[in-house]
Amino acid sequence: MKSATAFAPATVANVAVGFDILGFAIESVGDIVTVSITDDPSVRITQILKGLSEPLDGPPLEADRNAATVGLIKLREDLRLDFGFEVVLRKGIALGSGMGGSAASAVGGLVAANSLLEAPLAREDLLKYALLGEQAASGASHPDNIAPCLLGGITLVISTDPFRHVSLPVPQEILAVIAHPRIRVDTRNARSILKANVSLADHVKQSAALGGFISGCFQGDIDLIRQSLDDFLIEPQRAPLVPGFADVKAAALEQGALGASISGSGPALFALVTSEPEAARVRDAMEQAFTANGVADVDFWISPVNPQGARIIDEVS
């Protein structure tokens, strides 16, 4: 059976200043999706696992409801393929973590399947199919996790139809500290609490922050990035979803972080730093702040920005 396995990395969406349009990929943690070609002209999921071997309850096995396979169904239809796909999904990203788990499943399935085609599509052409998976999982087809997972780096999405994006240059010294308290926040719920309208004053401040962050990346200006990493719109509304958020953020900033905020819809948090020693200090300070607020189970990662995004890690002819 011809098959391919893709690793799709976790991502940090919004990056404080770019709600629904900005995100970056990290290393070390992600979903692994194996797609095999079958004679049966359909798409089906055979297994959903936690890690490499433990069965995972929760994600739907129905192909038309799972983020990993919704896009594959549409891909088959559009390309009029005379064969089907069989999918095994290994979840390395916790459900409801705010680390782009549904995006990773969607992207991983598509990157694996695309590599099996006689004429593979360009990476950018897979985005519209991956967004279908995001829509199925979270109720909204936002690209801020999908784009960096698919393309790598820090990605600013200008539009999805047609797909236009800008890959922001990343200052070499920047590292991300990711903290995931082991509680679940569903994206649908985290989006439902957001106000439909914002004040003009907050819109102006957020626009300036986004512009400053983008300029700081292009100029390699660490101080400008530090001055710009403030979320005036979404963070104040979602902060109550993360126990001890204010203390954890303050602890990161006190140890020199350029900025810290909620990753995606939470509960994961991220902080940007400029050295490994600083990353270790920020991680330890965030952990202590979580503990002081009664949150004992927290996973941490220290990672550079992943420049590659999803990749094939195994193929069987």
C-alpha positions as CSV (number, residue, x, y, z in Angstrom):
1,M,0.0,0.0,0.0
2,K,1.5,3.3,-1.1
3,S,1.6,5.7,1.9
4,A,3.2,8.9,3.2
5,T,3.5,10.2,6.7
6,A,3.7,13.9,7.5
7,F,4.7,15.8,10.6
8,A,2.7,19.0,11.1
9,P,4.0,21.4,13.8
10,A,2.2,23.2,16.5
11,T,1.7,26.9,16.0
12,V,1.2,30.1,17.9
13,A,-1.7,32.1,16.4
14,N,-2.5,35.8,16.7
15,V,1.0,36.5,18.1
16,A,-0.7,39.2,20.3
17,V,-1.1,41.8,17.6
18,G,-2.5,39.9,14.6
19,F,-5.8,38.3,15.5
20,D,-6.8,35.7,12.8
21,I,-4.0,36.8,10.4
22,L,-0.7,36.2,12.1
23,G,1.0,33.1,13.4
24,F,4.3,31.2,13.6
25,A,5.3,27.5,13.7
26,I,7.3,25.9,16.4
27,E,9.5,22.8,16.6
28,S,9.4,19.6,18.7
29,V,5.7,19.2,19.0
30,G,3.0,18.5,16.4
31,D,0.6,15.9,14.9
32,I,1.7,13.0,12.7
33,V,-0.6,11.9,9.9
34,T,-0.2,8.8,7.7
35,V,-2.2,8.7,4.5
36,S,-2.4,5.6,2.3
37,I,-3.8,5.2,-1.1
38,T,-6.7,2.7,-1.4
39,D,-8.7,1.2,-4.2
40,D,-11.9,2.2,-2.5
41,P,-12.7,5.7,-3.8
42,S,-13.5,7.3,-0.5
43,V,-11.7,8.9,2.5
44,R,-11.8,7.1,5.9
45,I,-10.0,7.2,9.2
46,T,-8.8,3.9,10.6
47,Q,-7.2,5.1,13.9
48,I,-6.9,8.2,16.0
49,L,-4.0,7.9,18.6
50,K,-2.6,10.0,21.4
51,G,1.1,10.0,20.7
52,L,2.3,6.9,18.9
53,S,0.1,4.2,20.2
54,E,-2.5,5.2,22.8
55,P,-6.1,5.3,21.5
56,L,-7.6,8.8,21.8
57,D,-11.3,9.4,22.4
58,G,-12.8,12.7,21.4
59,P,-12.0,13.6,17.8
60,P,-14.7,12.2,15.4
61,L,-13.9,9.1,13.3
62,E,-16.3,10.3,10.6
63,A,-14.2,11.6,7.7
64,D,-16.6,14.4,6.9
65,R,-16.3,15.8,10.5
66,N,-12.6,15.4,11.3
67,A,-10.2,18.2,10.5
68,A,-7.6,15.8,9.1
69,T,-10.0,14.5,6.4
70,V,-12.5,17.1,5.5
71,G,-10.1,18.8,3.1
72,L,-9.1,15.4,1.7
73,I,-12.7,14.7,0.7
74,K,-12.9,18.0,-1.2
75,L,-9.4,17.5,-2.8
76,R,-10.5,14.1,-4.1
77,E,-13.6,15.6,-5.6
78,D,-11.8,18.6,-7.2
79,L,-9.1,16.4,-8.7
80,R,-11.5,13.7,-9.7
81,L,-9.2,11.0,-8.3
82,D,-10.2,7.4,-9.0
83,F,-8.6,6.2,-5.7
84,G,-9.2,6.9,-2.0
85,F,-7.3,7.7,1.1
86,E,-7.0,5.8,4.4
87,V,-5.8,8.0,7.3
88,V,-4.1,7.3,10.7
89,L,-4.0,10.4,12.9
90,R,-1.5,10.6,15.8
91,K,-2.2,13.6,17.9
92,G,0.9,15.1,19.5
93,I,-0.9,18.4,20.2
94,A,-3.4,18.3,23.1
95,L,-7.0,19.0,22.2
96,G,-8.2,22.5,23.1
97,S,-4.7,23.7,23.8
98,G,-4.5,26.8,21.7
99,M,-1.5,25.4,19.8
100,G,-3.1,24.8,16.4
101,G,-4.1,21.2,16.9
102,S,-6.9,21.1,14.3
103,A,-4.8,23.1,11.8
104,A,-1.9,20.6,12.3
105,S,-4.3,17.6,11.6
106,A,-5.7,19.3,8.5
107,V,-2.3,20.3,7.1
108,G,-0.7,17.0,8.0
109,G,-3.3,15.0,6.1
110,L,-3.1,17.2,3.0
111,V,0.7,17.4,2.9
112,A,0.9,13.6,3.2
113,A,-1.8,13.0,0.6
114,N,-0.4,15.6,-1.8
115,S,3.0,13.8,-1.8
116,L,1.2,10.7,-3.2
117,L,-0.3,12.5,-6.2
118,E,1.3,12.1,-9.6
119,A,1.2,15.9,-10.0
120,P,1.3,17.4,-6.5
121,L,-0.2,20.8,-5.9
122,A,1.8,23.8,-4.8
123,R,1.8,24.2,-1.0
124,E,-0.1,27.5,-1.3
125,D,-2.9,25.6,-3.2
126,L,-3.5,23.3,-0.2
127,L,-4.5,26.2,2.0
128,K,-8.1,26.3,0.9
129,Y,-8.5,22.6,1.6
130,A,-6.9,22.9,5.0
131,L,-9.3,25.8,5.9
132,L,-12.2,23.4,5.5
133,G,-10.7,21.2,8.2
134,E,-10.3,24.3,10.5
135,Q,-13.9,25.2,9.8
136,A,-15.1,21.7,10.7
137,A,-13.2,21.7,14.0
138,S,-13.7,25.3,15.3
139,G,-16.6,26.7,13.3
140,A,-14.4,29.4,11.6
141,S,-12.0,29.2,8.7
142,H,-9.3,31.4,10.2
143,P,-5.8,31.0,8.6
144,D,-3.5,32.1,11.4
145,N,-2.7,28.5,12.4
146,I,-3.1,26.9,9.0
147,A,-0.7,29.2,7.1
148,P,2.4,28.9,9.3
149,C,1.8,25.2,9.8
150,L,1.7,24.7,6.1
151,L,4.5,27.2,5.1
152,G,6.6,27.6,8.2
153,G,8.0,30.8,9.7
154,I,6.0,33.8,10.9
155,T,3.3,34.2,8.4
156,L,1.0,37.2,7.8
157,V,-2.1,36.3,5.8
158,I,-3.3,39.2,3.6
159,S,-6.3,37.3,2.1
160,T,-7.5,33.7,1.7
161,D,-9.3,34.1,-1.7
162,P,-7.1,34.5,-3.5
163,F,-4.4,33.3,-1.0
164,R,-1.9,36.0,-0.4
165,H,0.6,36.0,2.4
166,V,3.9,37.5,3.6
167,S,6.6,35.5,5.3
168,L,8.1,37.8,7.9
169,P,11.9,37.6,8.5
170,V,12.7,36.3,12.0
171,P,15.6,37.9,13.9
172,Q,18.0,35.0,14.4
173,E,18.2,35.3,18.2
174,I,14.4,35.0,18.8
175,L,13.1,32.0,20.7
176,A,9.6,31.2,21.9
177,V,8.7,29.8,25.3
178,I,5.4,28.0,25.1
179,A,3.5,27.1,28.3
180,H,0.5,24.8,28.1
181,P,-1.5,24.4,31.4
182,R,-3.3,21.1,31.1
183,I,-6.8,22.5,30.9
184,R,-9.0,22.6,27.7
185,V,-10.4,25.7,26.0
186,D,-12.5,24.9,23.0
187,T,-11.9,27.4,20.1
188,R,-15.6,27.7,19.4
189,N,-16.2,28.8,23.0
190,A,-13.2,31.1,23.0
191,R,-14.5,32.8,19.9
192,S,-18.1,33.1,21.1
193,I,-17.1,35.4,24.1
194,L,-15.5,38.0,21.8
195,K,-17.2,41.3,21.2
196,A,-18.4,41.9,17.6
197,N,-17.3,45.6,17.8
198,V,-14.2,47.3,19.1
199,S,-13.6,51.0,20.0
200,L,-11.9,53.2,17.5
201,A,-9.2,54.0,20.1
202,D,-8.3,50.3,20.6
203,H,-8.4,49.7,16.8
204,V,-5.8,52.5,16.3
205,K,-3.6,51.2,19.1
206,Q,-3.8,47.6,17.7
207,S,-3.1,48.7,14.2
208,A,0.0,50.6,15.4
209,A,1.2,47.5,17.3
210,L,0.8,45.3,14.3
211,G,2.6,47.7,12.1
212,G,5.4,48.0,14.6
213,F,5.8,44.3,15.0
214,I,6.0,43.8,11.2
215,S,8.5,46.6,10.8
216,G,10.5,45.3,13.7
217,C,10.8,41.9,12.0
218,F,11.8,43.3,8.7
219,Q,14.4,45.7,10.3
220,G,15.7,43.2,12.8
221,D,14.8,45.8,15.5
222,I,14.4,43.9,18.7
223,D,13.4,47.0,20.7
224,L,10.6,47.8,18.2
225,I,9.3,44.2,18.5
226,R,9.4,44.6,22.3
227,Q,7.5,47.9,22.2
228,S,4.9,46.4,19.8
229,L,3.9,43.1,21.4
230,D,0.7,44.4,23.1
231,D,-2.8,43.0,22.4
232,F,-5.5,45.6,23.2
233,L,-8.4,43.7,21.6
234,I,-8.5,40.0,22.3
235,E,-6.2,39.3,25.3
236,P,-8.3,41.4,27.7
237,Q,-11.4,39.3,26.7
238,R,-9.8,35.9,26.9
239,A,-7.5,36.4,29.9
240,P,-10.1,35.0,32.3
241,L,-10.0,31.7,30.5
242,V,-6.4,31.1,31.7
243,P,-6.0,30.8,35.5
244,G,-3.3,33.2,36.8
245,F,-2.8,34.8,33.3
246,A,-1.9,38.3,34.6
247,D,0.7,36.9,37.0
248,V,2.2,34.5,34.5
249,K,2.6,37.2,31.9
250,A,4.0,39.7,34.4
251,A,6.6,37.0,35.5
252,A,7.7,36.5,31.9
253,L,8.1,40.2,31.3
254,E,10.0,40.7,34.6
255,Q,12.6,38.1,33.4
256,G,13.2,40.0,30.2
257,A,10.7,38.6,27.7
258,L,10.0,40.8,24.7
259,G,6.3,40.1,25.2
260,A,3.9,37.5,26.3
261,S,0.3,36.7,25.5
262,I,-2.2,33.9,24.8
263,S,-1.4,31.4,22.0
264,G,-4.5,31.3,19.8
265,S,-7.6,30.8,21.8
266,G,-5.6,29.5,24.9
267,P,-5.0,28.2,27.4
268,A,-1.4,27.9,26.1
269,L,0.7,31.1,26.5
270,F,3.8,32.2,24.6
271,A,6.7,34.5,25.4
272,L,9.3,35.7,23.0
273,V,12.9,35.9,24.2
274,T,16.4,36.5,22.7
275,S,18.6,33.9,24.2
276,E,18.5,30.4,25.7
277,P,19.5,31.5,29.2
278,E,16.7,34.1,29.1
279,A,14.3,31.4,27.9
280,A,15.1,29.2,30.8
281,R,14.6,32.1,33.3
282,V,11.3,33.0,31.7
283,R,10.1,29.4,31.7
284,D,10.9,29.0,35.4
285,A,9.2,32.3,36.3
286,M,6.1,31.3,34.4
287,E,6.0,27.9,36.0
288,Q,6.3,29.5,39.5
289,A,3.5,31.9,38.7
290,F,1.2,29.1,37.5
291,T,2.0,27.1,40.7
292,A,1.2,30.2,42.9
293,N,-2.2,30.3,41.1
294,G,-3.0,26.7,41.8
295,V,-2.0,25.4,38.3
296,A,0.4,22.5,38.8
297,D,0.3,20.6,35.6
298,V,2.0,22.8,32.9
299,D,4.0,21.6,29.9
300,F,6.7,23.8,28.5
301,W,8.7,24.0,25.3
302,I,11.5,26.3,24.2
303,S,11.7,26.5,20.5
304,P,13.0,28.7,17.6
305,V,10.5,29.6,14.9
306,N,10.2,26.6,12.7
307,P,11.1,27.8,9.1
308,Q,9.9,24.7,7.3
309,G,6.4,23.9,8.5
310,A,4.8,20.5,7.7
311,R,7.1,18.0,6.2
312,I,7.2,14.4,5.0
313,I,8.9,12.1,7.5
314,D,8.3,8.7,5.9
315,E,7.1,7.2,2.6
316,V,6.3,3.7,1.5
317,S,6.0,2.9,-2.2
